[in-house]
Amino acid sequence: MEVQNQFEWHVKPNGWKVCPICGCDNVRAGVKHRALIASEQWQQRALWEKRIKVAFGMDFSIEAIRSKV
């Protein structure tokens, strides 16, 4: 198994409650997301961000993810 960096875009595998790569607890399986570095966390008031497809999958938007806790 390849070790992935939590700050690079990745997806949570099916069957996991918490992402094994970055620890995100508030994202569905298959959604591209990444952990934020400290300065980004402060700016966005969140620990992670996710990509959301828009315009028929040709473009995407980025949205902050906050912890469930």
PDB file of N, CA, C and O in Angstrom:
ATOM      1  N   MET A   1       0.844  -1.192   0.000  1.00  0.00           N
ATOM      2  CA  MET A   1       0.000   0.000   0.000  1.00  0.00           C
ATOM      3  C   MET A   1       0.883   1.246   0.000  1.00  0.00           C
ATOM      4  O   MET A   1       1.838   1.349   0.770  1.00  0.00           O
ATOM      5  N   GLU A   2       0.553   2.163  -0.854  1.00  0.00           N
ATOM      6  CA  GLU A   2       1.314   3.403  -0.978  1.00  0.00           C
ATOM      7  C   GLU A   2       0.937   4.369   0.148  1.00  0.00           C
ATOM      8  O   GLU A   2      -0.242   4.554   0.450  1.00  0.00           O
ATOM      9  N   VAL A   3       1.941   4.976   0.759  1.00  0.00           N
ATOM     10  CA  VAL A   3       1.701   5.963   1.805  1.00  0.00           C
ATOM     11  C   VAL A   3       1.375   7.288   1.129  1.00  0.00           C
ATOM     12  O   VAL A   3       2.120   7.750   0.264  1.00  0.00           O
ATOM     13  N   GLN A   4       0.249   7.904   1.529  1.00  0.00           N
ATOM     14  CA  GLN A   4      -0.160   9.169   0.924  1.00  0.00           C
ATOM     15  C   GLN A   4       0.022  10.311   1.907  1.00  0.00           C
ATOM     16  O   GLN A   4      -0.043  10.127   3.123  1.00  0.00           O
ATOM     17  N   ASN A   5       0.248  11.473   1.364  1.00  0.00           N
ATOM     18  CA  ASN A   5       0.397  12.689   2.143  1.00  0.00           C
ATOM     19  C   ASN A   5      -1.001  13.248   2.439  1.00  0.00           C
ATOM     20  O   ASN A   5      -1.822  13.372   1.530  1.00  0.00           O
ATOM     21  N   GLN A   6      -1.268  13.578   3.680  1.00  0.00           N
ATOM     22  CA  GLN A   6      -2.592  14.092   4.057  1.00  0.00           C
ATOM     23  C   GLN A   6      -2.901  15.451   3.440  1.00  0.00           C
ATOM     24  O   GLN A   6      -4.066  15.842   3.367  1.00  0.00           O
ATOM     25  N   PHE A   7      -1.871  16.179   2.993  1.00  0.00           N
ATOM     26  CA  PHE A   7      -2.073  17.510   2.413  1.00  0.00           C
ATOM     27  C   PHE A   7      -2.270  17.475   0.900  1.00  0.00           C
ATOM     28  O   PHE A   7      -2.453  18.522   0.281  1.00  0.00           O
ATOM     29  N   GLU A   8      -2.235  16.280   0.292  1.00  0.00           N
ATOM     30  CA  GLU A   8      -2.514  16.112  -1.133  1.00  0.00           C
ATOM     31  C   GLU A   8      -3.945  15.607  -1.285  1.00  0.00           C
ATOM     32  O   GLU A   8      -4.484  14.974  -0.377  1.00  0.00           O
ATOM     33  N   TRP A   9      -4.560  15.886  -2.435  1.00  0.00           N
ATOM     34  CA  TRP A   9      -5.931  15.460  -2.684  1.00  0.00           C
ATOM     35  C   TRP A   9      -6.003  13.936  -2.708  1.00  0.00           C
ATOM     36  O   TRP A   9      -5.177  13.283  -3.347  1.00  0.00           O
ATOM     37  N   HIS A  10      -6.978  13.376  -2.019  1.00  0.00           N
ATOM     38  CA  HIS A  10      -7.188  11.937  -1.955  1.00  0.00           C
ATOM     39  C   HIS A  10      -8.660  11.665  -1.659  1.00  0.00           C
ATOM     40  O   HIS A  10      -9.420  12.597  -1.396  1.00  0.00           O
ATOM     41  N   VAL A  11      -9.067  10.403  -1.698  1.00  0.00           N
ATOM     42  CA  VAL A  11     -10.456  10.033  -1.387  1.00  0.00           C
ATOM     43  C   VAL A  11     -10.481   9.075  -0.207  1.00  0.00           C
ATOM     44  O   VAL A  11      -9.550   8.296  -0.002  1.00  0.00           O
ATOM     45  N   LYS A  12     -11.558   9.144   0.565  1.00  0.00           N
ATOM     46  CA  LYS A  12     -11.750   8.216   1.677  1.00  0.00           C
ATOM     47  C   LYS A  12     -12.275   6.898   1.117  1.00  0.00           C
ATOM     48  O   LYS A  12     -13.236   6.902   0.347  1.00  0.00           O
ATOM     49  N   PRO A  13     -11.664   5.765   1.489  1.00  0.00           N
ATOM     50  CA  PRO A  13     -12.141   4.467   0.986  1.00  0.00           C
ATOM     51  C   PRO A  13     -13.525   4.111   1.543  1.00  0.00           C
ATOM     52  O   PRO A  13     -13.922   4.572   2.614  1.00  0.00           O
ATOM     53  N   ASN A  14     -14.238   3.285   0.791  1.00  0.00           N
ATOM     54  CA  ASN A  14     -15.542   2.791   1.260  1.00  0.00           C
ATOM     55  C   ASN A  14     -15.366   1.988   2.532  1.00  0.00           C
ATOM     56  O   ASN A  14     -14.370   1.282   2.695  1.00  0.00           O
ATOM     57  N   GLY A  15     -16.339   2.094   3.441  1.00  0.00           N
ATOM     58  CA  GLY A  15     -16.342   1.295   4.655  1.00  0.00           C
ATOM     59  C   GLY A  15     -15.619   1.925   5.839  1.00  0.00           C
ATOM     60  O   GLY A  15     -15.617   1.344   6.924  1.00  0.00           O
ATOM     61  N   TRP A  16     -15.023   3.060   5.673  1.00  0.00           N
ATOM     62  CA  TRP A  16     -14.301   3.740   6.759  1.00  0.00           C
ATOM     63  C   TRP A  16     -15.155   4.879   7.301  1.00  0.00           C
ATOM     64  O   TRP A  16     -15.740   5.635   6.526  1.00  0.00           O
ATOM     65  N   LYS A  17     -15.233   5.010   8.623  1.00  0.00           N
ATOM     66  CA  LYS A  17     -15.954   6.130   9.243  1.00  0.00           C
ATOM     67  C   LYS A  17     -15.093   7.387   9.255  1.00  0.00           C
ATOM     68  O   LYS A  17     -15.593   8.501   9.098  1.00  0.00           O
ATOM     69  N   VAL A  18     -13.793   7.189   9.443  1.00  0.00           N
ATOM     70  CA  VAL A  18     -12.831   8.294   9.466  1.00  0.00           C
ATOM     71  C   VAL A  18     -11.784   8.004   8.395  1.00  0.00           C
ATOM     72  O   VAL A  18     -11.334   6.866   8.259  1.00  0.00           O
ATOM     73  N   CYS A  19     -11.399   9.011   7.647  1.00  0.00           N
ATOM     74  CA  CYS A  19     -10.407   8.832   6.594  1.00  0.00           C
ATOM     75  C   CYS A  19      -9.082   8.350   7.196  1.00  0.00           C
ATOM     76  O   CYS A  19      -8.552   9.002   8.096  1.00  0.00           O
ATOM     77  N   PRO A  20      -8.535   7.226   6.722  1.00  0.00           N
ATOM     78  CA  PRO A  20      -7.289   6.706   7.295  1.00  0.00           C
ATOM     79  C   PRO A  20      -6.052   7.528   6.911  1.00  0.00           C
ATOM     80  O   PRO A  20      -4.983   7.340   7.492  1.00  0.00           O
ATOM     81  N   ILE A  21      -6.188   8.418   5.957  1.00  0.00           N
ATOM     82  CA  ILE A  21      -5.048   9.219   5.503  1.00  0.00           C
ATOM     83  C   ILE A  21      -4.920  10.519   6.284  1.00  0.00           C
ATOM     84  O   ILE A  21      -3.826  10.884   6.715  1.00  0.00           O
ATOM     85  N   CYS A  22      -6.044  11.223   6.469  1.00  0.00           N
ATOM     86  CA  CYS A  22      -5.962  12.542   7.114  1.00  0.00           C
ATOM     87  C   CYS A  22      -6.796  12.669   8.386  1.00  0.00           C
ATOM     88  O   CYS A  22      -6.670  13.667   9.094  1.00  0.00           O
ATOM     89  N   GLY A  23      -7.639  11.695   8.694  1.00  0.00           N
ATOM     90  CA  GLY A  23      -8.445  11.742   9.908  1.00  0.00           C
ATOM     91  C   GLY A  23      -9.741  12.513   9.780  1.00  0.00           C
ATOM     92  O   GLY A  23     -10.401  12.767  10.788  1.00  0.00           O
ATOM     93  N   CYS A  24     -10.128  12.897   8.565  1.00  0.00           N
ATOM     94  CA  CYS A  24     -11.379  13.636   8.367  1.00  0.00           C
ATOM     95  C   CYS A  24     -12.562  12.748   8.743  1.00  0.00           C
ATOM     96  O   CYS A  24     -12.664  11.609   8.286  1.00  0.00           O
ATOM     97  N   ASP A  25     -13.458  13.282   9.582  1.00  0.00           N
ATOM     98  CA  ASP A  25     -14.612  12.506  10.042  1.00  0.00           C
ATOM     99  C   ASP A  25     -15.931  12.989   9.460  1.00  0.00           C
ATOM    100  O   ASP A  25     -16.994  12.523   9.869  1.00  0.00           O
ATOM    101  N   ASN A  26     -15.875  13.921   8.507  1.00  0.00           N
ATOM    102  CA  ASN A  26     -17.110  14.525   8.013  1.00  0.00           C
ATOM    103  C   ASN A  26     -17.128  14.606   6.486  1.00  0.00           C
ATOM    104  O   ASN A  26     -17.469  15.644   5.918  1.00  0.00           O
ATOM    105  N   VAL A  27     -16.761  13.507   5.827  1.00  0.00           N
ATOM    106  CA  VAL A  27     -16.788  13.464   4.364  1.00  0.00           C
ATOM    107  C   VAL A  27     -17.236  12.071   3.924  1.00  0.00           C
ATOM    108  O   VAL A  27     -16.878  11.068   4.542  1.00  0.00           O
ATOM    109  N   ARG A  28     -18.026  12.024   2.848  1.00  0.00           N
ATOM    110  CA  ARG A  28     -18.490  10.732   2.318  1.00  0.00           C
ATOM    111  C   ARG A  28     -17.359  10.014   1.588  1.00  0.00           C
ATOM    112  O   ARG A  28     -16.405  10.645   1.133  1.00  0.00           O
ATOM    113  N   ALA A  29     -17.469   8.718   1.481  1.00  0.00           N
ATOM    114  CA  ALA A  29     -16.486   7.922   0.741  1.00  0.00           C
ATOM    115  C   ALA A  29     -16.487   8.359  -0.725  1.00  0.00           C
ATOM    116  O   ALA A  29     -17.546   8.617  -1.298  1.00  0.00           O
ATOM    117  N   GLY A  30     -15.311   8.440  -1.325  1.00  0.00           N
ATOM    118  CA  GLY A  30     -15.185   8.799  -2.727  1.00  0.00           C
ATOM    119  C   GLY A  30     -15.076  10.278  -3.009  1.00  0.00           C
ATOM    120  O   GLY A  30     -14.879  10.668  -4.161  1.00  0.00           O
ATOM    121  N   VAL A  31     -15.198  11.120  -1.989  1.00  0.00           N
ATOM    122  CA  VAL A  31     -15.100  12.573  -2.186  1.00  0.00           C
ATOM    123  C   VAL A  31     -13.636  12.995  -2.063  1.00  0.00           C
ATOM    124  O   VAL A  31     -12.965  12.656  -1.088  1.00  0.00           O
ATOM    125  N   LYS A  32     -13.141  13.745  -3.072  1.00  0.00           N
ATOM    126  CA  LYS A  32     -11.762  14.230  -3.017  1.00  0.00           C
ATOM    127  C   LYS A  32     -11.661  15.300  -1.938  1.00  0.00           C
ATOM    128  O   LYS A  32     -12.447  16.247  -1.915  1.00  0.00           O
ATOM    129  N   HIS A  33     -10.688  15.142  -1.047  1.00  0.00           N
ATOM    130  CA  HIS A  33     -10.484  16.107   0.016  1.00  0.00           C
ATOM    131  C   HIS A  33      -9.025  16.079   0.437  1.00  0.00           C
ATOM    132  O   HIS A  33      -8.260  15.222  -0.005  1.00  0.00           O
ATOM    133  N   ARG A  34      -8.640  17.023   1.297  1.00  0.00           N
ATOM    134  CA  ARG A  34      -7.277  17.075   1.810  1.00  0.00           C
ATOM    135  C   ARG A  34      -7.257  17.817   3.135  1.00  0.00           C
ATOM    136  O   ARG A  34      -8.147  18.616   3.426  1.00  0.00           O
ATOM    137  N   ALA A  35      -6.229  17.546   3.937  1.00  0.00           N
ATOM    138  CA  ALA A  35      -6.034  18.280   5.188  1.00  0.00           C
ATOM    139  C   ALA A  35      -5.417  19.639   4.848  1.00  0.00           C
ATOM    140  O   ALA A  35      -4.694  19.770   3.861  1.00  0.00           O
ATOM    141  N   LEU A  36      -5.705  20.629   5.659  1.00  0.00           N
ATOM    142  CA  LEU A  36      -5.148  21.966   5.457  1.00  0.00           C
ATOM    143  C   LEU A  36      -3.937  22.180   6.350  1.00  0.00           C
ATOM    144  O   LEU A  36      -3.866  21.649   7.459  1.00  0.00           O
ATOM    145  N   ILE A  37      -2.977  22.970   5.852  1.00  0.00           N
ATOM    146  CA  ILE A  37      -1.840  23.336   6.700  1.00  0.00           C
ATOM    147  C   ILE A  37      -2.309  24.402   7.685  1.00  0.00           C
ATOM    148  O   ILE A  37      -3.388  24.967   7.510  1.00  0.00           O
ATOM    149  N   ALA A  38      -1.521  24.683   8.708  1.00  0.00           N
ATOM    150  CA  ALA A  38      -1.938  25.555   9.816  1.00  0.00           C
ATOM    151  C   ALA A  38      -2.438  26.924   9.353  1.00  0.00           C
ATOM    152  O   ALA A  38      -3.469  27.394   9.834  1.00  0.00           O
ATOM    153  N   SER A  39      -1.740  27.557   8.446  1.00  0.00           N
ATOM    154  CA  SER A  39      -2.161  28.901   8.002  1.00  0.00           C
ATOM    155  C   SER A  39      -3.496  28.841   7.259  1.00  0.00           C
ATOM    156  O   SER A  39      -4.317  29.749   7.390  1.00  0.00           O
ATOM    157  N   GLU A  40      -3.721  27.776   6.478  1.00  0.00           N
ATOM    158  CA  GLU A  40      -4.997  27.610   5.781  1.00  0.00           C
ATOM    159  C   GLU A  40      -6.120  27.306   6.769  1.00  0.00           C
ATOM    160  O   GLU A  40      -7.243  27.777   6.591  1.00  0.00           O
ATOM    161  N   GLN A  41      -5.827  26.523   7.807  1.00  0.00           N
ATOM    162  CA  GLN A  41      -6.827  26.220   8.829  1.00  0.00           C
ATOM    163  C   GLN A  41      -7.305  27.500   9.498  1.00  0.00           C
ATOM    164  O   GLN A  41      -8.500  27.673   9.736  1.00  0.00           O
ATOM    165  N   TRP A  42      -6.388  28.381   9.795  1.00  0.00           N
ATOM    166  CA  TRP A  42      -6.742  29.635  10.461  1.00  0.00           C
ATOM    167  C   TRP A  42      -7.602  30.491   9.546  1.00  0.00           C
ATOM    168  O   TRP A  42      -8.589  31.073   9.997  1.00  0.00           O
ATOM    169  N   GLN A  43      -7.248  30.576   8.272  1.00  0.00           N
ATOM    170  CA  GLN A  43      -8.008  31.391   7.321  1.00  0.00           C
ATOM    171  C   GLN A  43      -9.411  30.843   7.088  1.00  0.00           C
ATOM    172  O   GLN A  43     -10.374  31.609   7.041  1.00  0.00           O
ATOM    173  N   GLN A  44      -9.537  29.536   6.942  1.00  0.00           N
ATOM    174  CA  GLN A  44     -10.828  28.933   6.608  1.00  0.00           C
ATOM    175  C   GLN A  44     -11.635  28.492   7.815  1.00  0.00           C
ATOM    176  O   GLN A  44     -12.805  28.131   7.683  1.00  0.00           O
ATOM    177  N   ARG A  45     -11.016  28.518   9.001  1.00  0.00           N
ATOM    178  CA  ARG A  45     -11.679  28.058  10.222  1.00  0.00           C
ATOM    179  C   ARG A  45     -12.144  26.608  10.079  1.00  0.00           C
ATOM    180  O   ARG A  45     -13.228  26.243  10.534  1.00  0.00           O
ATOM    181  N   ALA A  46     -11.303  25.789   9.439  1.00  0.00           N
ATOM    182  CA  ALA A  46     -11.621  24.383   9.199  1.00  0.00           C
ATOM    183  C   ALA A  46     -10.326  23.579   9.157  1.00  0.00           C
ATOM    184  O   ALA A  46      -9.243  24.143   9.001  1.00  0.00           O
ATOM    185  N   LEU A  47     -10.444  22.253   9.300  1.00  0.00           N
ATOM    186  CA  LEU A  47      -9.271  21.384   9.268  1.00  0.00           C
ATOM    187  C   LEU A  47      -9.027  20.761   7.899  1.00  0.00           C
ATOM    188  O   LEU A  47      -7.902  20.371   7.589  1.00  0.00           O
ATOM    189  N   TRP A  48     -10.080  20.664   7.070  1.00  0.00           N
ATOM    190  CA  TRP A  48      -9.981  20.026   5.766  1.00  0.00           C
ATOM    191  C   TRP A  48     -10.760  20.835   4.744  1.00  0.00           C
ATOM    192  O   TRP A  48     -11.507  21.748   5.096  1.00  0.00           O
ATOM    193  N   GLU A  49     -10.576  20.485   3.460  1.00  0.00           N
ATOM    194  CA  GLU A  49     -11.387  21.051   2.392  1.00  0.00           C
ATOM    195  C   GLU A  49     -11.679  19.960   1.373  1.00  0.00           C
ATOM    196  O   GLU A  49     -10.917  19.002   1.241  1.00  0.00           O
ATOM    197  N   LYS A  50     -12.800  20.112   0.644  1.00  0.00           N
ATOM    198  CA  LYS A  50     -13.193  19.121  -0.348  1.00  0.00           C
ATOM    199  C   LYS A  50     -13.484  19.791  -1.676  1.00  0.00           C
ATOM    200  O   LYS A  50     -13.796  20.980  -1.741  1.00  0.00           O
ATOM    201  N   ARG A  51     -13.375  18.996  -2.740  1.00  0.00           N
ATOM    202  CA  ARG A  51     -13.687  19.470  -4.089  1.00  0.00           C
ATOM    203  C   ARG A  51     -15.097  19.021  -4.438  1.00  0.00           C
ATOM    204  O   ARG A  51     -15.460  17.865  -4.227  1.00  0.00           O
ATOM    205  N   ILE A  52     -15.885  19.940  -4.972  1.00  0.00           N
ATOM    206  CA  ILE A  52     -17.251  19.645  -5.381  1.00  0.00           C
ATOM    207  C   ILE A  52     -17.356  19.926  -6.876  1.00  0.00           C
ATOM    208  O   ILE A  52     -17.043  21.028  -7.329  1.00  0.00           O
ATOM    209  N   LYS A  53     -17.798  18.923  -7.644  1.00  0.00           N
ATOM    210  CA  LYS A  53     -17.952  19.105  -9.084  1.00  0.00           C
ATOM    211  C   LYS A  53     -19.130  20.012  -9.371  1.00  0.00           C
ATOM    212  O   LYS A  53     -20.194  19.868  -8.767  1.00  0.00           O
ATOM    213  N   VAL A  54     -18.944  20.946 -10.291  1.00  0.00           N
ATOM    214  CA  VAL A  54     -20.008  21.844 -10.733  1.00  0.00           C
ATOM    215  C   VAL A  54     -19.975  21.892 -12.264  1.00  0.00           C
ATOM    216  O   VAL A  54     -19.011  21.441 -12.882  1.00  0.00           O
ATOM    217  N   ALA A  55     -21.001  22.423 -12.854  1.00  0.00           N
ATOM    218  CA  ALA A  55     -21.082  22.606 -14.306  1.00  0.00           C
ATOM    219  C   ALA A  55     -20.861  21.288 -15.053  1.00  0.00           C
ATOM    220  O   ALA A  55     -19.988  21.198 -15.916  1.00  0.00           O
ATOM    221  N   PHE A  56     -21.651  20.273 -14.719  1.00  0.00           N
ATOM    222  CA  PHE A  56     -21.621  18.984 -15.405  1.00  0.00           C
ATOM    223  C   PHE A  56     -20.255  18.300 -15.314  1.00  0.00           C
ATOM    224  O   PHE A  56     -19.860  17.586 -16.236  1.00  0.00           O
ATOM    225  N   GLY A  57     -19.534  18.512 -14.213  1.00  0.00           N
ATOM    226  CA  GLY A  57     -18.271  17.831 -13.993  1.00  0.00           C
ATOM    227  C   GLY A  57     -17.078  18.436 -14.689  1.00  0.00           C
ATOM    228  O   GLY A  57     -15.975  17.897 -14.603  1.00  0.00           O
ATOM    229  N   MET A  58     -17.270  19.540 -15.375  1.00  0.00           N
ATOM    230  CA  MET A  58     -16.170  20.169 -16.103  1.00  0.00           C
ATOM    231  C   MET A  58     -15.365  21.109 -15.220  1.00  0.00           C
ATOM    232  O   MET A  58     -14.238  21.463 -15.567  1.00  0.00           O
ATOM    233  N   ASP A  59     -15.915  21.517 -14.100  1.00  0.00           N
ATOM    234  CA  ASP A  59     -15.252  22.443 -13.196  1.00  0.00           C
ATOM    235  C   ASP A  59     -15.528  21.990 -11.772  1.00  0.00           C
ATOM    236  O   ASP A  59     -16.361  21.112 -11.548  1.00  0.00           O
ATOM    237  N   PHE A  60     -14.838  22.581 -10.815  1.00  0.00           N
ATOM    238  CA  PHE A  60     -15.078  22.212  -9.432  1.00  0.00           C
ATOM    239  C   PHE A  60     -14.963  23.435  -8.532  1.00  0.00           C
ATOM    240  O   PHE A  60     -14.358  24.447  -8.886  1.00  0.00           O
ATOM    241  N   SER A  61     -15.564  23.302  -7.361  1.00  0.00           N
ATOM    242  CA  SER A  61     -15.525  24.318  -6.324  1.00  0.00           C
ATOM    243  C   SER A  61     -14.881  23.681  -5.091  1.00  0.00           C
ATOM    244  O   SER A  61     -14.956  22.466  -4.902  1.00  0.00           O
ATOM    245  N   ILE A  62     -14.256  24.497  -4.265  1.00  0.00           N
ATOM    246  CA  ILE A  62     -13.628  23.990  -3.045  1.00  0.00           C
ATOM    247  C   ILE A  62     -14.408  24.516  -1.843  1.00  0.00           C
ATOM    248  O   ILE A  62     -14.715  25.706  -1.759  1.00  0.00           O
ATOM    249  N   GLU A  63     -14.726  23.608  -0.911  1.00  0.00           N
ATOM    250  CA  GLU A  63     -15.527  23.949   0.256  1.00  0.00           C
ATOM    251  C   GLU A  63     -14.841  23.450   1.521  1.00  0.00           C
ATOM    252  O   GLU A  63     -14.296  22.346   1.535  1.00  0.00           O
ATOM    253  N   ALA A  64     -14.862  24.246   2.572  1.00  0.00           N
ATOM    254  CA  ALA A  64     -14.267  23.877   3.849  1.00  0.00           C
ATOM    255  C   ALA A  64     -15.074  22.763   4.510  1.00  0.00           C
ATOM    256  O   ALA A  64     -16.297  22.712   4.383  1.00  0.00           O
ATOM    257  N   ILE A  65     -14.373  21.865   5.220  1.00  0.00           N
ATOM    258  CA  ILE A  65     -15.022  20.790   5.978  1.00  0.00           C
ATOM    259  C   ILE A  65     -14.660  20.990   7.447  1.00  0.00           C
ATOM    260  O   ILE A  65     -13.484  21.059   7.805  1.00  0.00           O
ATOM    261  N   ARG A  66     -15.674  21.079   8.280  1.00  0.00           N
ATOM    262  CA  ARG A  66     -15.441  21.191   9.720  1.00  0.00           C
ATOM    263  C   ARG A  66     -15.704  19.839  10.376  1.00  0.00           C
ATOM    264  O   ARG A  66     -16.478  19.033   9.858  1.00  0.00           O
ATOM    265  N   SER A  67     -15.081  19.601  11.479  1.00  0.00           N
ATOM    266  CA  SER A  67     -15.228  18.328  12.196  1.00  0.00           C
ATOM    267  C   SER A  67     -16.636  18.182  12.740  1.00  0.00           C
ATOM    268  O   SER A  67     -17.288  19.177  13.057  1.00  0.00           O
ATOM    269  N   LYS A  68     -17.113  16.943  12.851  1.00  0.00           N
ATOM    270  CA  LYS A  68     -18.437  16.680  13.430  1.00  0.00           C
ATOM    271  C   LYS A  68     -18.459  16.989  14.924  1.00  0.00           C
ATOM    272  O   LYS A  68     -19.511  17.306  15.480  1.00  0.00           O
ATOM    273  N   VAL A  69     -17.317  16.897  15.563  1.00  0.00           N
ATOM    274  CA  VAL A  69     -17.246  17.077  17.020  1.00  0.00           C
ATOM    275  C   VAL A  69     -17.304  18.521  17.402  1.00  0.00           C
ATOM    276  O   VAL A  69     -17.256  18.848  18.588  1.00  0.00           O
TER     277      VAL A  69
END
